[in-house]
């Protein structure tokens, strides 16, 4: 009888422990970030992204509004203060005709970093290369 109670208690403790671990592993809610809009000279393009300095290790949505017959090419984010490689960004057109991508910056040994976002523009009616470039700052949590 005592052995059955011990096995039952062990099962209960295992179940409670697994539940506690599962609750601790649930992803934290992402706090909406304040955004800012950047306009570019000689272009009717606007870029909306989190106001700087942007946090690291948190997904950030970036939106791009372009004139008709212009679309963004494969973009990249590169470290300016320190070489961190480049982060490629693919844009998807949303229901309103604007473009959207998600950026996730990794942490670095530097608490503050400068980054450069470069967006090549593809003009569907003409040939020629043009791009938008924006430098922004990140801060470690």
DOSEVEX-847544 format. One record per atom (N, C-alpha, C, O, CB): residue in three letters; y, z negated, x negated. Coordinates in steps of 0.05 Angstrom, whole numbers, plus 5000, padded with zeros to 4 digits. Atoms other than C-alpha are relative to their C-alpha. Last residue first. Glycine has a CB too. Layout:
DOSEVEX-847544
ALAYZX
...
This chain:
DOSEVEX-847544
UNK499950214980
UNK589554684635
UNK500449734987
UNK500549535002
UNK497549995017
UNK502650134995
UNK591155174580
UNK500449775020
UNK502549655021
UNK498849894973
UNK500050275009
UNK597555584588
UNK497349885006
UNK496249925028
UNK502349835012
UNK502050174987
UNK598356334595
UNK500249724988
UNK501349694966
UNK497150114997
UNK501050245015
UNK604456764580
UNK497949855016
UNK498049845041
UNK502349824992
UNK499950254985
UNK606357474602
UNK498749784984
UNK497449834964
UNK498750025028
UNK500950225016
UNK607958144571
UNK500449755016
UNK502549705028
UNK501649994973
UNK498850254993
UNK608258744618
UNK498949784982
UNK496449764979
UNK499649925030
UNK500850215019
UNK606859474604
UNK501649755007
UNK504049765012
UNK500550084971
UNK498350244995
UNK606960064653
UNK498949794980
UNK496549774975
UNK499949905029
UNK501250264994
UNK604060724631
UNK502149795004
UNK504449814996
UNK498149924976
UNK497950204996
UNK605561464629
UNK498549745004
UNK496349745015
UNK501950075024
UNK500850285001
UNK601362044606
UNK502449825003
UNK504549874991
UNK498549944974
UNK498250165017
UNK602462764626
UNK499249715003
UNK498249615023
UNK502950045008
UNK501350105024
UNK599663234677
UNK502049854984
UNK504449874988
UNK498750244984
UNK499149905026
UNK602263324747
UNK498349904977
UNK496549734981
UNK503049924995
UNK498849744997
UNK600563254821
UNK500850124973
UNK501450364972
UNK502349995018
UNK501949814990
UNK595562674815
UNK501150295002
UNK499650485001
UNK499149925028
UNK498549854979
UNK599962264771
UNK498250225009
UNK497650404993
UNK502850104989
UNK501049734996
UNK595461774734
UNK501550135023
UNK501350045046
UNK496950005005
UNK499549894974
UNK598861144709
UNK499050295000
UNK499550454982
UNK503049995008
UNK499549715001
UNK596160754650
UNK500350105029
UNK498850035047
UNK497750144986
UNK501149864977
UNK596959994662
UNK500650304997
UNK502950385001
UNK501149895027
UNK499349715001
UNK597959564601
UNK498550155022
UNK496150135024
UNK499450124972
UNK501549844980
UNK597958804608
UNK501050284998
UNK503450335001
UNK500449885029
UNK498749754992
UNK600358444545
UNK498150145019
UNK495850205012
UNK500750174976
UNK501849794994
UNK598657704533
UNK501650255008
UNK503950235017
UNK498149925023
UNK498649764989
UNK602457134501
UNK497950225003
UNK496350274985
UNK502450094982
UNK500549735011
UNK598456494492
UNK501850205013
UNK502550185036
UNK497050085004
UNK498349804986
UNK599755754501
UNK499550264986
UNK499450284961
UNK503049924999
UNK499550094972
UNK594655204485
UNK501750195016
UNK501450215040
UNK501449734999
UNK497150034996
UNK592155604424
UNK500449905029
UNK499450025048
UNK501650264995
UNK499350245016
UNK584655494411
UNK503049945003
UNK503949724999
UNK499350044971
UNK499649935028
UNK583355974469
UNK500649744984
UNK501149534997
UNK502250214996
UNK498550205016
UNK581055924541
UNK500050084971
UNK498350234962
UNK498949725004
UNK501650215013
UNK578756554577
UNK501849814985
UNK504149884977
UNK497950114982
UNK499550055029
UNK583256954622
UNK498449774990
UNK498349565002
UNK503049954996
UNK500950265008
UNK580357194689
UNK500449974970
UNK499150104954
UNK496949955007
UNK500050065029
UNK583857774721
UNK499149714996
UNK499949535010
UNK502950054988
UNK500250285006
UNK582458044791
UNK499849964970
UNK498150094957
UNK497649875015
UNK502050065019
UNK584858734813
UNK499949694996
UNK501849565004
UNK500450144973
UNK500550285005
UNK588859024871
UNK497749974979
UNK495850134978
UNK499249855026
UNK502350035017
UNK592159684888
UNK499749714992
UNK501649564990
UNK500350174974
UNK499350125026
UNK596759834946
UNK497449964984
UNK495250014995
UNK501549735004
UNK499349795019
UNK595060325001
UNK500949894973
UNK501450054955
UNK502150185011
UNK497149934997
UNK595459795056
UNK500850224981
UNK503150314980
UNK501749764995
UNK499449874974
UNK587859765065
UNK502950095003
UNK503550275018
UNK499349815023
UNK500450164976
UNK586659614991
UNK500850155026
UNK501650385024
UNK501549734999
UNK497949964980
UNK585760084932
UNK499349835025
UNK497049835034
UNK500350305008
UNK501149904974
UNK581459794878
UNK502350035020
UNK504049865022
UNK497749815011
UNK498450034975
UNK583759724806
UNK498550115024
UNK497150315021
UNK502850134997
UNK500449784982
UNK579159624746
UNK501549945026
UNK501349725036
UNK497050065006
UNK499550054972
UNK581559164691
UNK499650255016
UNK500850465010
UNK502949895004
UNK499649764983
UNK578859144621
UNK500549925029
UNK499349725038
UNK497750194997
UNK501350054975
UNK579958504579
UNK500650255018
UNK502950305024
UNK501149745015
UNK498649914976
UNK581658654507
UNK498349965025
UNK495849985024
UNK500850304998
UNK501449774989
UNK579758304443
UNK501750105024
UNK504050035026
UNK497249935009
UNK502150104982
UNK582657614433
UNK498350235011
UNK496850195030
UNK501249835023
UNK501949794991
UNK587357754375
UNK497749875016
UNK496449695006
UNK498850154975
UNK502550025016
UNK592657214374
UNK498150215010
UNK498150275034
UNK498749715003
UNK499750225020
UNK599857164398
UNK497649984982
UNK497849904959
UNK500449745015
UNK497849935018
UNK599457854432
UNK500249794978
UNK500549854955
UNK502650035016
UNK498550225011
UNK592657794466
UNK502150104981
UNK501650274965
UNK498149804985
UNK500650075028
UNK590558414503
UNK501749764992
UNK503949735001
UNK500650254982
UNK498450235008
UNK589958574578
UNK499249934971
UNK496849904965
UNK499749755019
UNK501050215018
UNK587359254596
UNK502049784995
UNK504449834996
UNK499050134974
UNK497950165013
UNK587959784649
UNK498749804982
UNK496349764982
UNK501849865021
UNK501350235011
UNK583260344671
UNK502049844983
UNK503049954963
UNK497450074983
UNK502449955015
UNK587860814707
UNK498749744991
UNK499649534999
UNK500650184976
UNK500350135026
UNK592860644762
UNK497450094987
UNK495350125000
UNK500149705003
UNK502050214999
UNK594361144817
UNK499749884972
UNK500250014952
UNK497350115011
UNK500250135026
UNK600361594832
UNK497949785003
UNK497949635023
UNK502749884990
UNK501049825020
UNK600462104888
UNK499949894972
UNK499850044952
UNK501650265001
UNK502249824992
UNK604661654933
UNK499350184976
UNK501050254960
UNK500750165025
UNK499249794982
UNK608961134897
UNK497650185007
UNK495550174994
UNK502250174987
UNK499249755014
UNK605560524867
UNK500950205021
UNK500250195044
UNK497650114984
UNK499149804980
UNK604659804890
UNK501150244985
UNK502950214967
UNK502249875019
UNK498349795010
UNK600459364845
UNK500750195022
UNK499050305036
UNK498650154976
UNK499649784982
UNK597158704862
UNK502050204989
UNK504050124976
UNK500949905028
UNK497649855008
UNK594258204813
UNK500250245019
UNK498250385023
UNK500050094970
UNK499849744987
UNK589357674836
UNK502650124992
UNK504749994993
UNK499749975032
UNK497349934991
UNK588057114787
UNK499950285013
UNK498950475001
UNK502049984977
UNK499749724990
UNK581256794775
UNK502850035011
UNK503849875027
UNK497950065021
UNK499749994971
UNK581856134737
UNK500550295008
UNK502150434996
UNK502449815009
UNK502550074987
UNK579655994666
UNK500349965030
UNK499149795042
UNK498949744988
UNK502449885010
UNK586756024640
UNK497649905015
UNK497849695029
UNK499749954969
UNK502250175010
UNK592955864680
UNK497750164989
UNK497250394997
UNK499049815023
UNK502449994983
UNK598956324684
UNK497849824989
UNK497749794965
UNK499050305003
UNK502349915014
UNK605556134651
UNK497549985018
UNK497249795034
UNK499549824975
UNK500950125025
UNK608056454689
UNK501149734995
UNK502949645008
UNK500950184978
UNK497750065016
UNK608556644762
UNK499149864975
UNK497349704975
UNK502149835016
UNK499250285001
UNK601956924788
UNK502549964982
UNK502750094961
UNK497849824990
UNK502050165013
UNK601957674798
UNK500949714999
UNK503249665006
UNK499450114971
UNK499950284990
UNK605558204838
UNK497749854987
UNK495449924990
UNK499949995031
UNK502450155007
UNK606958874804
UNK500449715009
UNK502449585002
UNK499450014969
UNK499650295001
UNK612059364831
UNK497349864996
UNK495249955006
UNK501349895027
UNK502350175002
UNK612360104818
UNK500849715000
UNK502849644988
UNK498350074975
UNK499950164976
UNK618260524841
UNK497549835002
UNK496649765023
UNK500250185025
UNK502549984984
UNK619160774771
UNK500449835025
UNK501949645025
UNK497649904983
UNK500849724997
UNK624860914723
UNK497450035016
UNK496050235013
UNK499650134972
UNK497849805001
UNK625460174706
UNK498850285002
UNK496550334993
UNK501749984974
UNK499849865025
UNK619559734726
UNK502150225002
UNK502450355022
UNK497350134993
UNK499449724995
UNK619559204780
UNK500550134973
UNK501350004954
UNK502650035018
UNK498649865022
UNK616058534770
UNK500450295009
UNK498650435018
UNK498349994974
UNK500249714999
UNK614158084829
UNK501750124977
UNK504050044973
UNK501050115027
UNK497449885007
UNK612657344822
UNK499650305000
UNK497450404995
UNK501149904972
UNK499949735012
UNK607056934851
UNK502850094994
UNK504849975004
UNK498750205020
UNK497449884994
UNK605856194862
UNK500150274987
UNK499350304963
UNK502349824992
UNK497950015021
UNK598456054853
UNK502550135011
UNK502450325026
UNK499050154975
UNK498549755000
UNK593555874909
UNK502449984980
UNK503749774979
UNK501150065028
UNK497450054989
UNK589255284887
UNK501650264999
UNK501750404979
UNK501549784984
UNK497949895016
UNK582055494876
UNK502749965014
UNK503050025038
UNK499650314995
UNK498349824985
UNK577155024909
UNK502250104981
UNK503349954966
UNK501249875025
UNK497650134991
UNK572254724860
UNK501750215015
UNK501650455009
UNK501649884977
UNK497549915013
UNK565455044856
UNK502449865012
UNK502549815036
UNK500350305002
UNK498749814983
UNK559554624879
UNK502750084988
UNK504049914976
UNK500549885029
UNK500049735011
UNK555854314821
UNK501450205018
UNK501650445011
UNK497250094994
UNK498350005024
UNK557453584837
UNK500350284989
UNK502250344975
UNK498949824979
UNK497250034991
UNK554653674907
UNK501950014977
UNK504150114980
UNK500349735015
UNK499249764986
UNK548153964879
UNK502949985009
UNK504450175008
UNK498250055024
UNK499649795020
UNK547553394828
UNK501050255014
UNK502950385004
UNK497550064984
UNK497650085015
UNK548352864883
UNK500850224980
UNK503150294977
UNK499649734987
UNK497749964982
UNK543353224927
UNK502649944986
UNK504550094988
UNK499749835026
UNK499649714998
UNK538353254869
UNK502450075018
UNK503950255012
UNK497550145011
UNK499049905025
UNK539252514856
UNK500650305000
UNK502750394991
UNK498149944977
UNK497250085002
UNK538452334929
UNK501350104974
UNK503550194975
UNK500249695002
UNK498549844980
UNK532052744933
UNK502949934999
UNK504650115000
UNK498949945028
UNK499949725010
UNK529352444868
UNK501650175019
UNK503350335010
UNK497250124997
UNK498149995022
UNK531051744892
UNK500350284988
UNK502650364981
UNK499249804978
UNK497350044989
UNK527551864958
UNK502150014978
UNK504250154981
UNK500249735016
UNK499349754986
UNK521352144924
UNK502949985011
UNK504450185009
UNK498050075022
UNK499549805021
UNK521051544877
UNK500950265012
UNK502850395002
UNK497550044982
UNK497350065012
UNK521851074936
UNK500750204978
UNK503050284976
UNK499949714988
UNK498049934980
UNK516051414972
UNK502849954989
UNK504650124992
UNK499649855026
UNK499849715000
UNK511651384910
UNK502250105020
UNK503650295014
UNK497350125007
UNK498749915025
UNK513250644903
UNK500350304999
UNK502450404990
UNK498349904976
UNK497150064997
UNK511750514977
UNK501450094974
UNK503650204976
UNK500449705005
UNK498849804981
UNK505050874970
UNK503049955003
UNK504550155004
UNK498649985028
UNK499949755014
UNK503250454908
UNK501350225018
UNK502850395008
UNK497350094990
UNK497750025017
UNK504849814945
UNK500550264984
UNK502750344979
UNK499749774980
UNK497650004983
UNK500050005000
UNK502550004983
UNK504450154988
UNK500049765019
